[in-house]
Amino acid sequence: MDSHQKQKIVIVMPAYHAEKTLKDTVRSIPKGCYDEIILVDDCSTDNTVETARQLGLSVFTHEVNKGYGGNQKLCYQEALKAGADIIVMLHPDNQYDAQLIPYFTGFVEKGVCDFMLGARIRTRKEALKGGMPLYKYLSNRMLTLIMNVVLGQNLAEGHSGFRVYHRRVLKTIAFKDNADDFSFDAELIAQAVYHGFKLGDAPMPVRYFSEASSISFKDSSVYGLKILSTLGKFIMTKWRIKKSPLFKRASSDDEVTD
């Protein structure tokens, strides 16, 4: 692509029961910083779909609940089909500060990074004051440290739900074979590192409130174990001990046609 040609930016929203927060989320996005917003609804029983259509979003729905990771898969497939050069994942729960989207996409547009994450944690005081539960803060710190050591990265946080990808990342990684649950996110990071993409992050203020999506303590524990499993597969594949299919390149069948 010509470096002077405007790149198409598509925001994707994996949604589940987001009726109460969707309008505020969309209205908080700066005008002119995107070309299209795609919302994929994962069998919500509220009016998420109707609200999204009223807001003029491109809406896709699942007939059965696919899970957080499964929902993202369709988000990315549809964004690539729409010709997106840069894909922003923004949760429709109004938790992340959407005003910073142009800042994050700038890193990818300029080629500084291929994959950007919004880091919710800068200092312990700031994270806890913002409403992050203590158990989540502690587990986040520990898992991020382990991820950085294993993957050779220096991320402030490896578990953020705010992400910006260049299309080549999602065209290279066989993400359709990833987990359908929350561990999908960690798998994508490990896959991006394995395939040599440049990762970066920057501070992203967040809000914790009753309507914001969250993960329970039990699910957090399972998530942590699955991350460790993913990192184990990364080590085994990197050192050619036992190759995991998680790190294969997307085949012609996996790739999304434009």
FIMI-760377 format. One record per residue: residue number from 1; x, y, z of N, C-alpha, C in turn; residue in one letter. Coordinates in steps of 0.1 Angstrom, whole numbers, padded with zeros to 4 digits. Example, Ala and Ser with C-alpha at 12.3 -4.5 7.8 and 13.67 -1.06 7.14 Angstrom:
residues 2
[r 1,[0132,-0057,0078],[0123,-0045,0078],[0132,-0033,0078],a]
[r 2,[0128,-0022,0071],[0137,-0011,0071],[0129,0000,0079],s]
//
This chain:
residues 258
[r 1,[0008,-0012,0000],[0000,0000,0000],[0009,0013,0000],m]
[r 2,[0005,0023,-0008],[0012,0035,-0008],[0011,0041,0006],d]
[r 3,[0023,0046,0011],[0024,0051,0025],[0015,0064,0026],s]
[r 4,[0012,0070,0015],[0004,0083,0016],[-0011,0080,0014],h]
[r 5,[-0014,0068,0011],[-0028,0064,0009],[-0035,0062,0023],q]
[r 6,[-0047,0068,0024],[-0054,0066,0037],[-0057,0052,0040],k]
[r 7,[-0054,0047,0052],[-0057,0034,0055],[-0071,0033,0062],q]
[r 8,[-0078,0022,0058],[-0092,0020,0063],[-0092,0015,0077],k]
[r 9,[-0098,0022,0086],[-0099,0018,0100],[-0113,0013,0104],i]
[r 10,[-0114,0001,0108],[-0126,-0005,0112],[-0126,-0008,0127],v]
[r 11,[-0136,-0004,0135],[-0137,-0007,0149],[-0146,-0019,0150],i]
[r 12,[-0142,-0029,0158],[-0151,-0041,0160],[-0155,-0041,0175],v]
[r 13,[-0167,-0045,0177],[-0172,-0046,0191],[-0178,-0060,0193],m]
[r 14,[-0172,-0069,0201],[-0178,-0081,0204],[-0188,-0079,0216],p]
[r 15,[-0201,-0081,0213],[-0211,-0076,0222],[-0219,-0088,0228],a]
[r 16,[-0222,-0086,0241],[-0231,-0095,0248],[-0238,-0087,0259],y]
[r 17,[-0251,-0085,0257],[-0259,-0077,0267],[-0253,-0063,0269],h]
[r 18,[-0251,-0056,0258],[-0245,-0043,0259],[-0255,-0031,0256],a]
[r 19,[-0268,-0034,0257],[-0278,-0024,0254],[-0276,-0011,0263],e]
[r 20,[-0273,-0013,0276],[-0273,-0001,0285],[-0260,0008,0282],k]
[r 21,[-0250,0002,0277],[-0237,0010,0276],[-0233,0013,0261],t]
[r 22,[-0240,0007,0252],[-0236,0008,0238],[-0236,0022,0233],l]
[r 23,[-0247,0029,0235],[-0248,0043,0230],[-0237,0052,0235],k]
[r 24,[-0234,0051,0248],[-0224,0060,0254],[-0210,0056,0248],d]
[r 25,[-0208,0043,0246],[-0196,0039,0240],[-0194,0044,0226],t]
[r 26,[-0204,0043,0218],[-0203,0048,0204],[-0201,0063,0204],v]
[r 27,[-0209,0070,0212],[-0208,0085,0212],[-0195,0090,0218],r]
[r 28,[-0187,0082,0225],[-0175,0086,0230],[-0163,0085,0220],s]
[r 29,[-0166,0078,0209],[-0156,0076,0199],[-0154,0089,0191],i]
[r 30,[-0142,0095,0189],[-0140,0107,0182],[-0145,0106,0167],p]
[r 31,[-0151,0116,0163],[-0156,0116,0149],[-0144,0116,0139],k]
[r 32,[-0145,0109,0128],[-0135,0110,0118],[-0123,0101,0120],g]
[r 33,[-0123,0093,0131],[-0111,0085,0134],[-0114,0070,0129],c]
[r 34,[-0125,0068,0123],[-0128,0054,0118],[-0136,0055,0105],y]
[r 35,[-0137,0044,0098],[-0145,0043,0086],[-0157,0035,0088],d]
[r 36,[-0157,0026,0097],[-0169,0017,0099],[-0168,0011,0113],e]
[r 37,[-0180,0008,0119],[-0180,0001,0132],[-0188,-0012,0130],i]
[r 38,[-0182,-0023,0133],[-0189,-0036,0132],[-0192,-0041,0146],i]
[r 39,[-0204,-0045,0148],[-0208,-0051,0161],[-0213,-0065,0158],l]
[r 40,[-0207,-0075,0166],[-0211,-0089,0165],[-0218,-0092,0178],v]
[r 41,[-0230,-0096,0178],[-0238,-0099,0190],[-0238,-0114,0192],d]
[r 42,[-0235,-0118,0205],[-0234,-0132,0208],[-0246,-0137,0216],d]
[r 43,[-0257,-0136,0209],[-0270,-0141,0214],[-0275,-0133,0227],c]
[r 44,[-0274,-0120,0226],[-0279,-0112,0238],[-0294,-0114,0238],s]
[r 45,[-0300,-0113,0250],[-0314,-0113,0252],[-0320,-0100,0254],t]
[r 46,[-0312,-0089,0254],[-0317,-0076,0256],[-0318,-0069,0242],d]
[r 47,[-0318,-0056,0241],[-0320,-0049,0229],[-0306,-0044,0223],n]
[r 48,[-0296,-0052,0225],[-0283,-0048,0219],[-0283,-0046,0204],t]
[r 49,[-0289,-0056,0197],[-0289,-0056,0183],[-0297,-0044,0177],v]
[r 50,[-0309,-0042,0183],[-0318,-0031,0179],[-0311,-0018,0181],e]
[r 51,[-0304,-0016,0193],[-0297,-0004,0196],[-0286,-0001,0186],t]
[r 52,[-0278,-0012,0183],[-0267,-0011,0173],[-0272,-0006,0160],a]
[r 53,[-0283,-0012,0155],[-0288,-0008,0142],[-0293,0006,0142],r]
[r 54,[-0299,0011,0153],[-0304,0025,0154],[-0292,0034,0153],q]
[r 55,[-0280,0030,0158],[-0268,0038,0158],[-0261,0037,0145],l]
[r 56,[-0266,0029,0135],[-0260,0029,0122],[-0248,0020,0121],g]
[r 57,[-0246,0010,0131],[-0235,0001,0130],[-0238,-0010,0121],l]
[r 58,[-0227,-0017,0116],[-0229,-0029,0108],[-0230,-0040,0118],s]
[r 59,[-0241,-0047,0117],[-0245,-0057,0128],[-0245,-0071,0122],v]
[r 60,[-0238,-0080,0130],[-0238,-0094,0127],[-0242,-0102,0140],f]
[r 61,[-0249,-0113,0138],[-0253,-0120,0150],[-0250,-0135,0149],t]
[r 62,[-0248,-0141,0161],[-0246,-0155,0162],[-0260,-0162,0165],h]
[r 63,[-0262,-0173,0160],[-0275,-0181,0163],[-0273,-0188,0176],e]
[r 64,[-0261,-0192,0180],[-0258,-0198,0193],[-0247,-0190,0199],v]
[r 65,[-0246,-0190,0212],[-0236,-0183,0219],[-0222,-0189,0216],n]
[r 66,[-0213,-0181,0212],[-0200,-0186,0208],[-0189,-0184,0218],k]
[r 67,[-0192,-0175,0228],[-0181,-0172,0238],[-0173,-0160,0233],g]
[r 68,[-0166,-0154,0243],[-0158,-0142,0240],[-0148,-0143,0229],y]
[r 69,[-0141,-0154,0228],[-0131,-0156,0218],[-0138,-0159,0204],g]
[r 70,[-0149,-0167,0205],[-0156,-0171,0193],[-0163,-0159,0187],g]
[r 71,[-0167,-0149,0195],[-0173,-0137,0190],[-0163,-0128,0183],n]
[r 72,[-0151,-0128,0189],[-0140,-0120,0182],[-0137,-0126,0168],q]
[r 73,[-0137,-0139,0167],[-0134,-0145,0154],[-0142,-0139,0143],k]
[r 74,[-0155,-0138,0145],[-0164,-0132,0135],[-0161,-0117,0133],l]
[r 75,[-0158,-0111,0144],[-0155,-0096,0143],[-0144,-0094,0133],c]
[r 76,[-0133,-0102,0135],[-0121,-0100,0127],[-0123,-0105,0112],y]
[r 77,[-0131,-0115,0111],[-0134,-0120,0097],[-0142,-0110,0089],q]
[r 78,[-0151,-0104,0096],[-0160,-0093,0089],[-0152,-0081,0087],e]
[r 79,[-0143,-0077,0096],[-0135,-0065,0094],[-0125,-0067,0082],a]
[r 80,[-0119,-0079,0081],[-0111,-0082,0069],[-0118,-0082,0056],l]
[r 81,[-0130,-0088,0057],[-0139,-0088,0045],[-0142,-0074,0040],k]
[r 82,[-0144,-0065,0050],[-0147,-0051,0047],[-0135,-0043,0042],a]
[r 83,[-0124,-0049,0041],[-0112,-0043,0036],[-0104,-0034,0046],g]
[r 84,[-0106,-0037,0059],[-0099,-0030,0069],[-0084,-0031,0068],a]
[r 85,[-0077,-0020,0069],[-0062,-0021,0070],[-0058,-0021,0085],d]
[r 86,[-0066,-0014,0093],[-0063,-0014,0108],[-0076,-0017,0115],i]
[r 87,[-0075,-0026,0124],[-0087,-0031,0131],[-0086,-0028,0146],i]
[r 88,[-0096,-0021,0151],[-0096,-0017,0166],[-0106,-0026,0173],v]
[r 89,[-0102,-0033,0183],[-0112,-0040,0191],[-0116,-0031,0203],m]
[r 90,[-0128,-0027,0205],[-0133,-0019,0216],[-0145,-0026,0222],l]
[r 91,[-0145,-0029,0235],[-0156,-0035,0241],[-0168,-0024,0242],h]
[r 92,[-0180,-0029,0239],[-0191,-0019,0239],[-0197,-0016,0253],p]
[r 93,[-0189,-0019,0264],[-0194,-0017,0277],[-0189,-0003,0283],d]
[r 94,[-0183,0005,0275],[-0179,0019,0279],[-0169,0019,0290],n]
[r 95,[-0161,0008,0290],[-0151,0007,0301],[-0138,0013,0297],q]
[r 96,[-0134,0012,0284],[-0122,0018,0279],[-0124,0032,0273],y]
[r 97,[-0114,0041,0274],[-0115,0055,0270],[-0113,0056,0255],d]
[r 98,[-0124,0056,0248],[-0124,0056,0233],[-0118,0068,0227],a]
[r 99,[-0117,0079,0235],[-0111,0091,0230],[-0096,0089,0226],q]
[r 100,[-0090,0079,0230],[-0076,0076,0227],[-0074,0067,0215],l]
[r 101,[-0085,0064,0208],[-0084,0055,0196],[-0074,0061,0186],i]
[r 102,[-0075,0074,0182],[-0066,0080,0172],[-0051,0079,0176],p]
[r 103,[-0049,0080,0189],[-0035,0079,0194],[-0030,0065,0192],y]
[r 104,[-0037,0055,0195],[-0033,0041,0193],[-0032,0037,0179],f]
[r 105,[-0042,0041,0171],[-0041,0037,0156],[-0029,0044,0150],t]
[r 106,[-0025,0055,0155],[-0013,0062,0149],[-0001,0054,0149],g]
[r 107,[0001,0046,0160],[0013,0038,0161],[0013,0027,0150],f]
[r 108,[0001,0022,0147],[0000,0012,0137],[0001,0018,0123],v]
[r 109,[-0006,0029,0121],[-0006,0036,0108],[0008,0039,0103],e]
[r 110,[0017,0044,0113],[0030,0048,0110],[0040,0037,0110],k]
[r 111,[0036,0025,0112],[0045,0013,0112],[0053,0012,0124],g]
[r 112,[0051,0019,0135],[0059,0018,0147],[0056,0004,0153],v]
[r 113,[0043,0000,0153],[0039,-0013,0158],[0029,-0020,0149],c]
[r 114,[0029,-0033,0149],[0019,-0040,0142],[0006,-0043,0150],d]
[r 115,[0008,-0042,0163],[-0002,-0047,0173],[0000,-0039,0185],f]
[r 116,[-0011,-0031,0189],[-0010,-0022,0201],[-0021,-0027,0211],m]
[r 117,[-0017,-0026,0224],[-0026,-0029,0235],[-0028,-0017,0244],l]
[r 118,[-0039,-0015,0249],[-0042,-0005,0259],[-0039,-0010,0273],g]
[r 119,[-0029,-0004,0280],[-0025,-0009,0293],[-0033,-0003,0304],a]
[r 120,[-0041,-0010,0311],[-0050,-0005,0321],[-0042,-0002,0334],r]
[r 121,[-0030,-0008,0335],[-0023,-0007,0348],[-0010,0001,0346],i]
[r 122,[-0009,0013,0352],[0004,0020,0352],[0010,0019,0366],r]
[r 123,[0002,0022,0376],[0006,0020,0390],[-0005,0013,0397],t]
[r 124,[-0001,0007,0408],[-0010,-0001,0417],[-0021,0009,0422],r]
[r 125,[-0017,0020,0427],[-0027,0030,0432],[-0037,0034,0422],k]
[r 126,[-0032,0037,0410],[-0041,0041,0399],[-0051,0031,0395],e]
[r 127,[-0046,0018,0394],[-0055,0007,0390],[-0066,0004,0400],a]
[r 128,[-0062,0004,0413],[-0071,0001,0424],[-0081,0013,0425],l]
[r 129,[-0076,0025,0424],[-0085,0037,0425],[-0095,0037,0414],k]
[r 130,[-0091,0032,0402],[-0100,0031,0391],[-0111,0021,0392],g]
[r 131,[-0110,0012,0403],[-0120,0002,0405],[-0116,-0012,0402],g]
[r 132,[-0104,-0014,0398],[-0099,-0028,0395],[-0099,-0036,0408],m]
[r 133,[-0106,-0048,0409],[-0105,-0056,0421],[-0091,-0060,0424],p]
[r 134,[-0088,-0061,0437],[-0074,-0065,0441],[-0069,-0078,0436],l]
[r 135,[-0078,-0088,0436],[-0074,-0101,0431],[-0071,-0101,0416],y]
[r 136,[-0078,-0092,0409],[-0076,-0091,0394],[-0062,-0084,0392],k]
[r 137,[-0060,-0074,0400],[-0047,-0066,0399],[-0035,-0076,0401],y]
[r 138,[-0036,-0083,0412],[-0025,-0092,0416],[-0022,-0103,0405],l]
[r 139,[-0033,-0109,0401],[-0032,-0120,0391],[-0027,-0114,0378],s]
[r 140,[-0032,-0102,0374],[-0027,-0096,0362],[-0012,-0093,0362],n]
[r 141,[-0007,-0088,0373],[0007,-0085,0375],[0015,-0097,0373],r]
[r 142,[0011,-0108,0380],[0019,-0120,0380],[0019,-0126,0366],m]
[r 143,[0008,-0127,0360],[0007,-0134,0346],[0014,-0125,0336],l]
[r 144,[0013,-0112,0337],[0020,-0104,0327],[0035,-0105,0328],t]
[r 145,[0040,-0106,0341],[0054,-0108,0343],[0059,-0121,0336],l]
[r 146,[0051,-0132,0338],[0055,-0145,0333],[0054,-0144,0317],i]
[r 147,[0044,-0138,0312],[0043,-0136,0297],[0055,-0129,0292],m]
[r 148,[0059,-0118,0298],[0070,-0110,0293],[0083,-0118,0293],n]
[r 149,[0085,-0126,0304],[0097,-0134,0304],[0098,-0145,0293],v]
[r 150,[0086,-0152,0292],[0086,-0163,0282],[0086,-0157,0268],v]
[r 151,[0079,-0146,0265],[0077,-0141,0251],[0088,-0131,0248],l]
[r 152,[0096,-0127,0257],[0106,-0117,0255],[0101,-0103,0252],g]
[r 153,[0090,-0100,0258],[0084,-0087,0257],[0086,-0078,0269],q]
[r 154,[0081,-0066,0268],[0081,-0057,0280],[0068,-0049,0281],n]
[r 155,[0057,-0057,0280],[0044,-0051,0281],[0040,-0047,0295],l]
[r 156,[0033,-0036,0297],[0028,-0032,0310],[0017,-0041,0314],a]
[r 157,[0009,-0046,0304],[-0002,-0055,0307],[-0005,-0064,0295],e]
[r 158,[-0007,-0076,0298],[-0009,-0085,0286],[-0023,-0090,0285],g]
[r 159,[-0033,-0084,0292],[-0046,-0089,0293],[-0057,-0079,0290],h]
[r 160,[-0053,-0069,0283],[-0062,-0058,0279],[-0072,-0062,0268],s]
[r 161,[-0084,-0057,0269],[-0094,-0060,0259],[-0095,-0049,0249],g]
[r 162,[-0086,-0039,0250],[-0085,-0028,0239],[-0073,-0031,0231],f]
[r 163,[-0075,-0033,0218],[-0064,-0037,0209],[-0065,-0031,0196],r]
[r 164,[-0054,-0029,0189],[-0053,-0024,0176],[-0044,-0032,0168],v]
[r 165,[-0049,-0038,0157],[-0041,-0047,0148],[-0039,-0041,0134],y]
[r 166,[-0028,-0043,0128],[-0027,-0042,0114],[-0032,-0054,0107],h]
[r 167,[-0038,-0053,0096],[-0045,-0064,0089],[-0035,-0076,0087],r]
[r 168,[-0022,-0073,0085],[-0013,-0084,0082],[-0011,-0094,0094],r]
[r 169,[-0014,-0089,0106],[-0013,-0097,0118],[-0024,-0108,0117],v]
[r 170,[-0037,-0103,0115],[-0048,-0112,0115],[-0049,-0120,0102],l]
[r 171,[-0041,-0116,0091],[-0041,-0124,0079],[-0030,-0135,0081],k]
[r 172,[-0021,-0134,0090],[-0010,-0143,0092],[-0014,-0154,0102],t]
[r 173,[-0020,-0150,0113],[-0023,-0159,0124],[-0036,-0167,0121],i]
[r 174,[-0036,-0179,0124],[-0048,-0188,0122],[-0057,-0187,0134],a]
[r 175,[-0062,-0175,0136],[-0070,-0172,0148],[-0083,-0180,0148],f]
[r 176,[-0088,-0184,0137],[-0101,-0192,0137],[-0100,-0205,0145],k]
[r 177,[-0087,-0210,0147],[-0085,-0222,0154],[-0083,-0219,0169],d]
[r 178,[-0083,-0207,0173],[-0080,-0203,0187],[-0092,-0207,0196],n]
[r 179,[-0090,-0206,0209],[-0100,-0209,0219],[-0112,-0199,0217],a]
[r 180,[-0124,-0204,0221],[-0136,-0196,0221],[-0138,-0188,0234],d]
[r 181,[-0130,-0190,0244],[-0132,-0183,0256],[-0122,-0171,0258],d]
[r 182,[-0120,-0167,0270],[-0112,-0155,0273],[-0097,-0157,0269],f]
[r 183,[-0092,-0170,0269],[-0078,-0173,0266],[-0075,-0169,0251],s]
[r 184,[-0085,-0167,0243],[-0083,-0162,0229],[-0073,-0151,0229],f]
[r 185,[-0074,-0141,0238],[-0066,-0129,0238],[-0051,-0132,0240],d]
[r 186,[-0048,-0141,0250],[-0034,-0144,0253],[-0028,-0152,0241],a]
[r 187,[-0036,-0161,0235],[-0032,-0168,0224],[-0027,-0159,0212],e]
[r 188,[-0035,-0149,0210],[-0032,-0140,0199],[-0018,-0133,0202],l]
[r 189,[-0016,-0129,0214],[-0003,-0122,0217],[0008,-0132,0215],i]
[r 190,[0007,-0144,0220],[0018,-0154,0218],[0020,-0157,0203],a]
[r 191,[0009,-0158,0196],[0010,-0160,0181],[0017,-0149,0174],q]
[r 192,[0013,-0137,0178],[0019,-0125,0171],[0034,-0124,0174],a]
[r 193,[0038,-0127,0186],[0053,-0127,0189],[0060,-0138,0181],v]
[r 194,[0054,-0150,0181],[0060,-0161,0174],[0062,-0158,0159],y]
[r 195,[0053,-0151,0153],[0054,-0148,0139],[0062,-0135,0136],h]
[r 196,[0068,-0129,0146],[0077,-0118,0145],[0071,-0104,0144],g]
[r 197,[0059,-0102,0148],[0052,-0089,0147],[0057,-0080,0159],f]
[r 198,[0057,-0067,0156],[0061,-0058,0167],[0049,-0054,0175],k]
[r 199,[0050,-0057,0188],[0040,-0054,0198],[0043,-0041,0206],l]
[r 200,[0033,-0034,0210],[0035,-0022,0219],[0023,-0020,0227],g]
[r 201,[0025,-0011,0237],[0013,-0007,0245],[0015,0007,0250],d]
[r 202,[0004,0013,0255],[0003,0026,0260],[-0008,0027,0271],a]
[r 203,[-0007,0036,0280],[-0017,0037,0291],[-0031,0039,0285],p]
[r 204,[-0041,0032,0291],[-0055,0033,0287],[-0063,0034,0299],m]
[r 205,[-0068,0045,0303],[-0077,0046,0315],[-0090,0038,0313],p]
[r 206,[-0094,0032,0324],[-0106,0024,0323],[-0116,0027,0334],v]
[r 207,[-0128,0023,0333],[-0138,0026,0343],[-0144,0012,0347],r]
[r 208,[-0146,0010,0360],[-0152,-0002,0365],[-0165,0002,0371],y]
[r 209,[-0176,-0004,0366],[-0189,-0001,0372],[-0198,-0013,0369],f]
[r 210,[-0210,-0013,0375],[-0218,-0026,0374],[-0222,-0031,0360],s]
[r 211,[-0223,-0021,0351],[-0227,-0026,0337],[-0215,-0030,0329],e]
[r 212,[-0203,-0027,0334],[-0191,-0031,0326],[-0189,-0046,0327],a]
[r 213,[-0185,-0052,0316],[-0183,-0066,0315],[-0171,-0070,0324],s]
[r 214,[-0171,-0081,0330],[-0161,-0086,0339],[-0160,-0101,0339],s]
[r 215,[-0150,-0106,0345],[-0148,-0121,0346],[-0147,-0125,0360],i]
[r 216,[-0154,-0135,0364],[-0154,-0139,0378],[-0141,-0145,0383],s]
[r 217,[-0140,-0146,0396],[-0128,-0151,0402],[-0125,-0166,0397],f]
[r 218,[-0135,-0174,0396],[-0134,-0188,0392],[-0129,-0188,0377],k]
[r 219,[-0135,-0180,0369],[-0131,-0179,0355],[-0117,-0173,0353],d]
[r 220,[-0114,-0164,0362],[-0100,-0158,0362],[-0090,-0169,0365],s]
[r 221,[-0093,-0178,0374],[-0084,-0189,0377],[-0082,-0198,0365],s]
[r 222,[-0093,-0202,0359],[-0092,-0210,0347],[-0084,-0203,0336],v]
[r 223,[-0087,-0190,0334],[-0080,-0182,0324],[-0065,-0182,0327],y]
[r 224,[-0061,-0181,0339],[-0046,-0181,0343],[-0040,-0194,0339],g]
[r 225,[-0046,-0205,0342],[-0041,-0218,0339],[-0040,-0220,0323],l]
[r 226,[-0049,-0215,0316],[-0049,-0216,0301],[-0038,-0207,0296],k]
[r 227,[-0035,-0196,0302],[-0024,-0188,0297],[-0011,-0195,0299],i]
[r 228,[-0009,-0201,0311],[0003,-0209,0313],[0005,-0220,0303],l]
[r 229,[-0007,-0227,0299],[-0006,-0237,0289],[-0002,-0232,0276],s]
[r 230,[-0007,-0220,0272],[-0003,-0214,0259],[0011,-0210,0259],t]
[r 231,[0017,-0205,0270],[0031,-0202,0271],[0039,-0215,0270],l]
[r 232,[0035,-0225,0276],[0042,-0238,0275],[0043,-0243,0261],g]
[r 233,[0032,-0241,0253],[0031,-0245,0239],[0041,-0236,0231],k]
[r 234,[0042,-0223,0235],[0051,-0214,0228],[0065,-0219,0230],f]
[r 235,[0069,-0222,0242],[0083,-0227,0245],[0086,-0239,0237],i]
[r 236,[0077,-0249,0237],[0079,-0262,0231],[0080,-0260,0216],m]
[r 237,[0072,-0251,0210],[0073,-0248,0196],[0086,-0240,0192],t]
[r 238,[0089,-0230,0200],[0100,-0221,0197],[0113,-0229,0198],k]
[r 239,[0114,-0238,0207],[0126,-0246,0209],[0125,-0259,0201],w]
[r 240,[0115,-0261,0193],[0114,-0272,0184],[0114,-0286,0191],r]
[r 241,[0108,-0285,0203],[0106,-0297,0211],[0094,-0305,0206],i]
[r 242,[0083,-0297,0205],[0070,-0303,0201],[0062,-0291,0195],k]
[r 243,[0060,-0292,0182],[0053,-0280,0175],[0038,-0281,0178],k]
[r 244,[0033,-0269,0182],[0018,-0268,0184],[0012,-0262,0172],s]
[r 245,[0000,-0267,0168],[-0007,-0262,0157],[-0012,-0247,0160],p]
[r 246,[-0011,-0243,0172],[-0015,-0229,0176],[-0007,-0219,0168],l]
[r 247,[0005,-0223,0165],[0015,-0213,0159],[0017,-0215,0144],f]
[r 248,[0008,-0222,0138],[0009,-0224,0123],[0004,-0211,0116],k]
[r 249,[0009,-0209,0104],[0004,-0197,0097],[-0010,-0200,0091],r]
[r 250,[-0017,-0190,0089],[-0031,-0191,0083],[-0029,-0197,0069],a]
[r 251,[-0037,-0208,0066],[-0037,-0214,0053],[-0046,-0206,0044],s]
[r 252,[-0047,-0210,0031],[-0056,-0204,0022],[-0070,-0206,0026],s]
[r 253,[-0073,-0217,0033],[-0086,-0219,0038],[-0090,-0211,0050],d]
[r 254,[-0079,-0207,0058],[-0081,-0199,0070],[-0083,-0184,0066],d]
[r 255,[-0076,-0180,0056],[-0075,-0166,0052],[-0089,-0161,0048],e]
[r 256,[-0092,-0149,0050],[-0104,-0142,0046],[-0102,-0135,0033],v]
[r 257,[-0110,-0138,0023],[-0109,-0132,0011],[-0114,-0117,0012],t]
[r 258,[-0108,-0108,0004],[-0112,-0094,0004],[-0124,-0092,-0005],d]
//
